[in-house]
Amino acid sequence: MVTIDGISMAVISLIRLGAVFRFIYCMVRLEGAEEEQTQYRKRAKNTVLFYVFAESVWQIKEIVFYYFGT
């Protein structure tokens, strides 16, 4: 049976893999397209910011669950 913890671990894994692949894709495209460098640099920066925000949300959730004993 699938539990909430299993689903949340799957979502965390998908977010991590997606962010890594998106960052790699942006870096590869950054090397290839000279006229679109600013666009891909901004996309790579936004990917890193999204990853930090997503990880922070999961850590805050864990702290709240630990604090309230759920």
N, C-alpha and C positions, 0 to 999 in steps of 0.2 A: 504494500500500500504506500502511496506517495504521501509524504508529509509536507508540511509548510517549510520545514528546514531543508528538505531535499529540493523543493522548488526554489527556495531562495539561494541555495548553493549553485543550482543550475543557472539562475539568472546572473549571479555574480560571475560565474565562469564565462558566460556569454558576453557580458559587459567587458571583462578583461581581454578576452580574445578579440572581440570586435575593435576595441580601442587600440590594441597592439597592431592588428592588421591594417586598420585605417591609418595609423601613424606611419607604418612601413610604406603603405601605398603613397601617402603624401610625400615621403622622403624620396621615393623612386621617381615620382612625377616631378618633384622639385629639381632633380638633376637633369631631367630630359627636356623640360619646357622652359626656355629662357624667358619668354614673354609672359608666362603665367606664374612666375616665381613668387610674387607677392601673394597671389591667391592661394597657392598651396602652402606657403609658409603660415598664412593666417589659419588655414584649415588644420594644419598640424598643431598649431598653438591651441586652437579650440578643442581639438581632440584630447590634448593633455589636460586642459581645464575641465572637460567633461569627465575624464577618468578620475581626477582628484575629487571632483564634486560627488561622483557616484560612490567612490570608496568612503568618503566622509559620511554620506548618508547611511551606509551599512554599519559603519563604526558607531555612529550616534544611536542607531537602532539597538545595537548590542549593549551599549552603555545604559540605555533606558530600560531594556529588559533585565539587565543585571541589577540595576538600582531598584526596580520595583519587584524583583523576584519572580518574574513570570517565566 
